[in-house]
Amino acid sequence: MTYDLDGFVSWFEAFARRFMGESAEDDVNIMVKVDHTRQVLELAKEITHALELDGLLCELAHLVALFHDVGRFPQYARYRTYNDRASTNHARLSVEVLRREEVLSDCLPGHRRLILGAVYLHNRRSIPETLPSRLSLLTRIVRDADKLDIMRVMLGQFDLGARANGVVTLGLKPHPTAYTASILAKVEKREMVPYEELLWVNDLKLFLCSWAYDFNFPASRRILVRKKHLDGVFGCLPETPELRALQERMRSELLNHPDGCAWPRAILSTGRRGEARGDGDG
């Protein structure tokens, strides 16, 4: 069975338009997520191509990328924020939207479970190691694509300085030099930074830097290097010896690794052509 991605894209864009028209500011915030979804879809296509996935898994990965943030629109309409901690879990809301709208009604039941499962899991702090292989693979693809484009979106906000959109930067406190020392310490130790510990916009920048340790596939890290997102984020942080040393270390590890990545974590074989057909539906 094959799926009409263009038809699903048309549904997504029509759904997003339902939430526009309240104000120019609201329309800008909605379009941030529309454009983000378009970019995540393109990045997912690049990652699946590099992984040489079979046609079905490619289609499912692309549908997960398209639908991963569909809950953001009712989230914003209800709460006027994209901060899950101040509102609701947008991944769970995305699943609720897909079910309520019956968007996946024509999908095979096993495929529908995979799509909904990966959408639901995509924003978890970590991915359970016990997931069925196809569900794990789809979740990891969209997580990598999502992180890569969030870095792009945030860099655009950081370039605006004091005029940055507080909705996009999660309402964190702007300050030219302030950041939380414990967050820097976590990044230096290659630990993931919890959202709830963020206080300053500079903490958010360090949080984004920590994602370099969390990409699942060599292709994702090669995209990170090519787009220079990591250097871009560091360029928006204060000029301190500690931060410059961290930047140089991370840059060196990325550039000197043979596949352009220093921290291989991926399940690289799962889903290659001919290798995933015996897995369960997840």
GIZI-V99728 format. One record per residue. N is the residue number from 0. D_CENTER is the distance of its C-alpha to the mean C-alpha in Angstrom with 1 decimal. Layout:
n/d_center
N/D_CENTER
N/D_CENTER
This chain:
n/d_center
0/27.5
1/25.3
2/23.1
3/23.3
4/19.8
5/21.4
6/22.9
7/19.7
8/18.3
9/21.5
10/21.1
11/17.6
12/19.0
13/22.2
14/20.5
15/18.6
16/22.0
17/23.5
18/21.9
19/23.2
20/26.6
21/26.9
22/26.8
23/25.7
24/23.5
25/21.8
26/21.5
27/19.7
28/17.1
29/16.7
30/16.4
31/13.6
32/11.5
33/13.5
34/13.0
35/9.2
36/9.5
37/12.1
38/10.3
39/7.4
40/10.6
41/12.4
42/10.2
43/10.3
44/13.9
45/14.4
46/13.0
47/15.2
48/18.0
49/18.0
50/18.1
51/21.0
52/20.0
53/22.7
54/22.6
55/21.8
56/18.8
57/17.5
58/18.1
59/16.5
60/13.3
61/13.4
62/14.3
63/11.4
64/9.0
65/11.6
66/12.0
67/8.8
68/9.3
69/13.0
70/14.0
71/13.0
72/16.2
73/18.7
74/17.0
75/17.7
76/21.1
77/22.2
78/21.0
79/20.3
80/17.3
81/13.5
82/14.3
83/14.1
84/16.9
85/19.1
86/18.7
87/17.2
88/14.4
89/12.4
90/11.4
91/15.1
92/16.0
93/14.1
94/16.2
95/19.3
96/18.9
97/18.7
98/21.7
99/23.7
100/23.4
101/24.2
102/21.7
103/21.8
104/25.5
105/26.5
106/24.2
107/25.9
108/25.5
109/24.0
110/21.4
111/20.7
112/20.3
113/17.7
114/15.6
115/16.0
116/15.5
117/12.1
118/11.0
119/12.7
120/11.4
121/7.6
122/7.5
123/10.6
124/11.6
125/12.7
126/13.4
127/17.1
128/19.1
129/21.3
130/19.1
131/20.8
132/19.8
133/18.5
134/16.3
135/15.0
136/14.4
137/12.6
138/10.3
139/9.7
140/9.2
141/6.4
142/4.7
143/5.8
144/5.4
145/1.9
146/3.4
147/6.3
148/6.5
149/6.0
150/8.7
151/10.6
152/10.8
153/11.8
154/14.3
155/15.9
156/16.5
157/17.9
158/20.2
159/21.6
160/22.8
161/24.7
162/23.9
163/20.2
164/18.9
165/19.0
166/16.9
167/13.9
168/14.8
169/15.2
170/19.0
171/19.2
172/22.5
173/22.9
174/25.3
175/26.0
176/26.5
177/25.7
178/23.2
179/23.5
180/25.2
181/23.9
182/20.3
183/21.5
184/23.4
185/20.5
186/18.6
187/22.0
188/22.3
189/18.9
190/17.8
191/14.6
192/15.0
193/15.1
194/14.0
195/17.5
196/19.1
197/17.8
198/20.8
199/20.8
200/18.5
201/19.3
202/17.9
203/14.5
204/15.0
205/16.0
206/13.1
207/10.8
208/13.5
209/13.4
210/10.0
211/12.3
212/13.9
213/11.2
214/10.2
215/12.0
216/13.7
217/16.1
218/14.8
219/11.4
220/13.5
221/15.9
222/13.5
223/12.7
224/16.5
225/17.4
226/15.4
227/16.7
228/13.7
229/15.0
230/18.5
231/17.4
232/16.0
233/19.1
234/21.2
235/20.4
236/21.5
237/25.2
238/27.5
239/28.5
240/29.8
241/27.3
242/24.2
243/25.7
244/26.6
245/23.1
246/21.8
247/24.6
248/24.0
249/20.3
250/21.1
251/24.1
252/22.3
253/19.7
254/22.5
255/25.1
256/23.5
257/24.8
258/21.6
259/19.9
260/18.1
261/19.7
262/18.0
263/18.1
264/16.7
265/16.0
266/18.0
267/19.1
268/21.9
269/20.6
270/20.5
271/22.4
272/25.0
273/27.6
274/26.2
275/24.2
276/26.7
277/28.4
278/25.4
279/25.5
280/23.6
281/21.4
